[in-house]
């Protein structure tokens, strides 16, 4: 049975072949050069137009001359190929200088030089570097706070822009402003200041705090826009809780406002009146106290103001009174709040 014998021989040969150890991989040839400088080269923080010099120390480990040629460069690199005109001799150390221009870059950047060789076992070497490119234009703070502001104050907060490189900076306001906020931009060559001033006297009654959002444009190519934030809180001598009375239910006709001095001391209400129609003040001012509560009954559906004057306080406190019809679809336009009639001036 020659056919059967041949088949058995083939199977045995296949089994022996499967059990044979795998062929060893070709050994990696030893390196022919080594670097004598840190790798990668760290250039650190670099200005947007600050040209740096990256230096790589190359030492030959070969027993024969070693030739290089420049194969590829990352963006912004410049390398004088004359540095490789002469072969690298055995044991020689050569410093390779690469010019790094970061213009047009921003943030963390990695780059490399790819060098070809005349050694077929090691056809190329890669020299790497990294850096952090600073933005051309920066602002000293994107958010500032005015803190607590008294009604008679007009505080100013300054955002300072600085352009690296000495070129003039231009900053323009690109967002609409509320009437109580004034903004001025003062250019000073490579520096510009945006000054925002709060005018509490122009705030609508009942407004106690705010977060202003200022959008600006610039002439810096990589930083064309900035968004700035400014927060503030109104520090009234006598604090109302709530700051406005909102009747949002047709069945609700009675609400109250609690009054307390900011310093916690007793205060006296000199006068209390409602400017406008549709509301009735049920309580009259009493003697000085650390806290007082006034109730207001709604008689109609309009808007009015509860105007309170306190002893020793020049400006009156105005508490808005509003009715919001729950049946109304969408935000209905609010009628303007009435202003109290000006009092006659007294000459002393």
Secondary structure per residue as TSV (DSSP state, phi and psi in degrees):
chain	resnum	aa	ss	phi	psi
A	1	X	-	360.0	72.1
A	2	X	H	-63.9	-33.3
A	3	X	H	-64.3	-42.6
A	4	X	H	-65.7	-39.2
A	5	X	H	-64.8	-40.5
A	6	X	H	-63.8	-39.4
A	7	X	H	-65.3	-42.5
A	8	X	H	-64.3	-41.2
A	9	X	H	-61.5	-40.5
A	10	X	H	-65.1	-42.4
A	11	X	H	-63.6	-41.6
A	12	X	H	-64.0	-39.9
A	13	X	H	-63.9	-40.1
A	14	X	H	-65.3	-39.6
A	15	X	H	-64.9	-43.4
A	16	X	H	-63.6	-37.5
A	17	X	H	-65.6	-38.0
A	18	X	H	-67.3	-31.3
A	19	X	H	-84.1	-9.7
A	20	X	S	-68.8	143.3
A	21	X	-	-63.7	146.6
A	22	X	-	-63.7	152.1
A	23	X	-	-67.5	131.0
A	24	X	-	-64.0	140.7
A	25	X	-	-69.1	153.9
A	26	X	-	-62.0	133.8
A	27	X	-	-64.3	143.8
A	28	X	-	-74.8	125.0
A	29	X	-	-64.4	144.9
A	30	X	-	-64.4	151.6
A	31	X	-	-63.2	142.7
A	32	X	S	-97.9	-16.3
A	33	X	E	-136.9	161.5
A	34	X	E	-138.6	160.1
A	35	X	E	-99.8	135.8
A	36	X	S	-100.0	-0.7
A	37	X	S	-113.3	161.2
A	38	X	-	-55.7	146.5
A	39	X	S	-134.5	127.1
A	40	X	S	-71.6	167.4
A	41	X	E	-77.9	123.7
A	42	X	E	-96.9	117.1
A	43	X	E	-88.8	-9.7
A	44	X	E	73.3	-147.2
A	45	X	E	-84.4	126.9
A	46	X	E	-126.5	135.8
A	47	X	-	-68.0	158.8
A	48	X	T	-64.6	-18.3
A	49	X	T	-129.4	23.0
A	50	X	-	-94.6	105.4
A	51	X	-	-76.5	127.3
A	52	X	E	-113.9	165.1
A	53	X	E	-118.0	113.1
A	54	X	E	-92.9	129.7
A	55	X	E	-118.5	127.8
A	56	X	E	-117.3	126.5
A	57	X	E	-93.1	119.3
A	58	X	E	-112.2	127.8
A	59	X	E	-118.6	133.2
A	60	X	E	-81.9	132.1
A	61	X	-	-107.7	1.0
A	62	X	S	-81.6	163.0
A	63	X	S	-100.9	15.9
A	64	X	S	-146.9	160.6
A	65	X	-	-58.3	146.2
A	66	X	B	-125.0	121.6
A	67	X	-	-102.8	142.3
A	68	X	E	-120.0	157.3
A	69	X	E	-146.8	149.0
A	70	X	E	-80.4	121.6
A	71	X	E	-100.0	-40.3
A	72	X	E	-157.5	147.2
A	73	X	E	-131.9	141.9
A	74	X	-	-70.0	163.3
A	75	X	T	-58.6	135.0
A	76	X	T	89.7	0.5
A	77	X	E	-98.3	147.9
A	78	X	E	-139.5	124.6
A	79	X	-	-131.1	126.8
A	80	X	-	-78.1	111.5
A	81	X	G	-64.6	-15.2
A	82	X	G	-63.5	-17.9
A	83	X	G	-64.3	-19.2
A	84	X	G	-112.6	16.4
A	85	X	S	-63.7	-41.5
A	86	X	S	-93.8	143.9
A	87	X	-	-67.1	149.6
A	88	X	B	-80.9	118.0
A	89	X	-	-82.7	157.0
A	90	X	T	-53.8	127.5
A	91	X	T	80.2	-5.7
A	92	X	-	-73.2	144.4
A	93	X	E	-111.8	125.8
A	94	X	E	-125.9	135.5
A	95	X	E	-93.6	120.2
A	96	X	E	-100.0	122.5
A	97	X	E	-103.9	131.3
A	98	X	E	-126.9	127.5
A	99	X	E	-85.2	130.7
A	100	X	E	-117.5	115.8
A	101	X	-	-108.6	112.3
A	102	X	-	-87.0	7.5
A	103	X	T	-57.0	131.9
A	104	X	T	87.1	-1.9
A	105	X	-	-106.0	162.8
A	106	X	-	-157.3	136.2
A	107	X	E	85.6	-157.2
A	108	X	E	-75.7	125.0
A	109	X	E	-126.6	133.4
A	110	X	E	-118.2	142.2
A	111	X	E	-146.3	174.4
A	112	X	E	-157.6	158.2
A	113	X	E	-115.0	128.8
A	114	X	E	-106.3	115.9
A	115	X	E	-107.6	128.7
A	116	X	E	-88.5	156.5
A	117	X	E	-129.6	172.4
A	118	X	S	-100.9	17.8
A	119	X	-	-102.8	112.7
A	120	X	T	-64.1	-22.1
A	121	X	T	-79.9	-21.2
A	122	X	S	-138.6	81.8
A	123	X	-	-70.7	-18.9
A	124	X	E	-155.9	160.1
A	125	X	E	-131.2	149.7
A	126	X	E	-120.1	126.2
A	127	X	E	-104.2	122.8
A	128	X	E	-112.8	153.3
A	129	X	E	-147.1	164.4
A	130	X	E	-146.3	164.6
A	131	X	E	-164.3	166.0
A	132	X	E	-119.7	113.4
A	133	X	E	-87.9	120.8
A	134	X	-	-71.4	149.7
A	135	X	-	-67.1	148.7
A	136	X	S	-68.3	-37.3
A	137	X	E	-123.0	130.8
A	138	X	E	-132.0	155.8
A	139	X	E	-117.9	141.7
A	140	X	S	-66.2	-22.4
A	141	X	-	-162.2	136.0
A	142	X	S	-90.1	-15.5
A	143	X	E	-135.8	132.6
A	144	X	E	-131.2	162.8
A	145	X	E	-131.2	141.0
A	146	X	E	-91.4	-8.9
A	147	X	E	68.8	-145.3
A	148	X	E	-85.7	130.1
A	149	X	E	-121.2	125.8
A	150	X	E	-74.4	152.0
A	151	X	T	-58.7	-26.8
A	152	X	T	-92.4	-1.2
A	153	X	-	-90.3	160.5
A	154	X	-	-138.0	73.7
A	155	X	-	-74.0	153.2
A	156	X	E	-122.7	136.2
A	157	X	E	-115.9	141.0
A	158	X	E	-117.1	128.1
A	159	X	E	-105.4	122.3
A	160	X	E	-107.5	120.8
A	161	X	E	-100.9	137.5
A	162	X	E	-132.0	128.7
A	163	X	E	-105.7	120.9
A	164	X	T	-77.3	137.7
A	165	X	T	111.3	-12.3
A	166	X	S	90.8	-6.5
A	167	X	-	-73.4	146.9
A	168	X	-	-61.4	142.7
A	169	X	-	-107.3	141.7
A	170	X	-	-122.3	127.8
A	171	X	E	-125.4	126.7
A	172	X	E	-126.2	137.8
A	173	X	E	-73.0	131.6
A	174	X	-	-117.9	4.7
A	175	X	S	-121.9	154.7
A	176	X	-	-72.2	151.4
A	177	X	-	-113.2	143.3
A	178	X	-	-71.2	158.0
A	179	X	T	-63.6	-21.8
A	180	X	T	-89.1	2.0
A	181	X	E	-121.4	126.7
A	182	X	E	-114.2	134.6
A	183	X	E	-127.0	135.0
A	184	X	E	-132.2	136.3
A	185	X	E	-110.2	125.0
A	186	X	E	-116.6	101.9
A	187	X	E	-77.8	142.4
A	188	X	E	-140.1	60.3
A	189	X	T	71.8	-121.7
A	190	X	T	-76.5	2.8
A	191	X	E	-124.8	142.3
A	192	X	E	-140.4	140.3
A	193	X	E	-114.5	130.3
A	194	X	E	-104.0	117.4
A	195	X	E	-110.4	119.7
A	196	X	E	-111.4	125.0
A	197	X	E	-117.2	129.0
A	198	X	E	-92.8	132.5
A	199	X	-	-114.0	89.7
A	200	X	G	-59.7	-26.6
A	201	X	G	-65.7	-17.1
A	202	X	G	-97.9	2.2
A	203	X	S	-70.6	148.0
A	204	X	-	-71.9	146.6
A	205	X	T	-55.9	139.5
A	206	X	T	92.8	-13.4
A	207	X	-	-82.4	121.4
A	208	X	-	-115.0	-17.0
A	209	X	E	-158.2	164.0
A	210	X	E	-161.3	155.4
A	211	X	E	-125.5	105.3
A	212	X	E	-87.2	136.5
A	213	X	E	-113.5	117.4
A	214	X	E	-113.5	119.1
A	215	X	E	-103.9	130.4
A	216	X	E	-128.8	154.2
A	217	X	E	-113.6	154.9
A	218	X	E	-136.4	172.5
A	219	X	S	-99.7	16.4
A	220	X	-	-87.5	121.1
A	221	X	T	-56.8	-38.4
A	222	X	T	-89.5	-13.4
A	223	X	-	-130.4	66.8
A	224	X	-	-72.0	-21.7
A	225	X	E	-138.7	150.9
A	226	X	E	-135.1	149.6
A	227	X	E	-119.7	120.2
A	228	X	E	-111.1	151.1
A	229	X	E	-128.1	138.4
A	230	X	E	-136.8	118.3
A	231	X	E	-112.4	156.7
A	232	X	E	-156.8	160.9
A	233	X	E	-136.5	135.9
A	234	X	E	-83.1	126.7
A	235	X	E	-104.4	90.9
A	236	X	-	-82.1	144.4
A	237	X	S	-59.6	-38.5
A	238	X	E	-120.5	123.9
A	239	X	E	-99.2	124.3
A	240	X	E	-90.6	141.2
A	241	X	E	-132.9	112.7
A	242	X	S	-75.4	172.9
A	243	X	S	-79.2	-12.1
A	244	X	E	-150.0	150.7
A	245	X	E	-103.5	115.3
A	246	X	E	-116.1	116.9
A	247	X	E	-95.4	98.3
A	248	X	-	-104.8	16.1
A	249	X	S	-139.3	135.0
A	250	X	T	-61.4	-26.3
A	251	X	T	-83.5	-15.0
A	252	X	-	-86.2	116.5
A	253	X	-	-123.1	-7.0
A	254	X	E	-129.9	121.8
A	255	X	E	-134.6	163.4
A	256	X	E	-135.6	151.7
A	257	X	E	-119.0	129.8
A	258	X	E	-95.9	135.8
A	259	X	E	-117.6	136.5
A	260	X	E	-149.5	135.4
A	261	X	E	-69.0	143.3
A	262	X	T	-62.6	-34.6
A	263	X	T	-85.7	0.8
A	264	X	S	78.2	4.3
A	265	X	-	-92.1	162.1
A	266	X	-	-62.5	147.1
A	267	X	B	-136.3	160.2
A	268	X	-	-125.2	132.5
A	269	X	E	-85.8	118.5
A	270	X	E	-79.5	-38.4
A	271	X	E	-153.3	150.8
A	272	X	E	-142.5	124.0
A	273	X	E	-148.3	159.8
A	274	X	E	-107.7	122.9
A	275	X	E	-95.9	110.0
A	276	X	S	123.6	174.8
A	277	X	S	-111.7	159.9
A	278	X	S	98.7	5.0
A	279	X	E	-141.1	153.2
A	280	X	E	-134.8	129.1
A	281	X	E	-85.5	120.6
A	282	X	-	-89.8	-23.4
A	283	X	-	-112.8	144.0
A	284	X	-	-104.8	151.0
A	285	X	-	-58.3	139.8
A	286	X	-	-107.8	-164.7
A	287	X	S	-69.2	170.3
A	288	X	-	-58.0	138.4
A	289	X	B	-155.1	162.2
A	290	X	S	-76.7	-16.7
A	291	X	E	-156.0	142.3
A	292	X	E	-141.2	150.3
A	293	X	E	-126.4	133.0
A	294	X	E	-120.2	132.0
A	295	X	E	-101.1	142.0
A	296	X	E	-129.2	127.8
A	297	X	E	-100.4	135.9
A	298	X	E	-89.0	128.9
A	299	X	-	-111.8	-20.9
A	300	X	S	-134.0	-152.3
A	301	X	S	-130.5	20.0
A	302	X	S	-96.1	-157.4
A	303	X	-	-125.5	145.6
A	304	X	E	-151.6	-177.7
A	305	X	E	-131.7	135.4
A	306	X	E	-92.9	114.1
A	307	X	E	-106.8	121.2
A	308	X	E	-120.9	135.4
A	309	X	E	-118.9	137.8
A	310	X	E	-117.9	149.8
A	311	X	T	-65.0	128.8
A	312	X	T	83.1	1.3
A	313	X	-	-115.8	123.7
A	314	X	S	-70.1	-46.1
A	315	X	S	-92.3	139.7
A	316	X	-	-75.1	159.1
A	317	X	E	-97.7	129.8
A	318	X	E	-117.3	119.2
A	319	X	E	-108.1	115.3
A	320	X	E	-65.9	143.2
A	321	X	E	-119.6	120.6
A	322	X	E	-136.8	147.2
A	323	X	E	-116.5	125.5
A	324	X	-	-111.9	114.2
A	325	X	-	-73.4	115.9
A	326	X	T	-65.4	-17.3
A	327	X	T	-84.1	-12.7
A	328	X	S	-68.7	137.9
A	329	X	-	-92.7	120.7
A	330	X	S	76.9	171.9
A	331	X	-	-73.8	105.5
A	332	X	-	-72.0	143.5
A	333	X	-	-61.7	131.4
A	334	X	-	-85.2	133.1
A	335	X	-	-67.2	149.0
A	336	X	-	-63.6	142.4
A	337	X	-	-71.8	136.7
A	338	X	-	-70.0	146.3
A	339	X	-	-99.9	141.2
A	340	X	-	-66.4	150.3
A	341	X	-	-65.7	138.2
A	342	X	-	-63.7	140.8
A	343	X	-	-82.7	149.6
A	344	X	-	-66.9	145.9
A	345	X	-	-77.0	139.2
A	346	X	-	-106.1	127.7
A	347	X	-	-98.4	130.2
A	348	X	-	-104.5	360.0
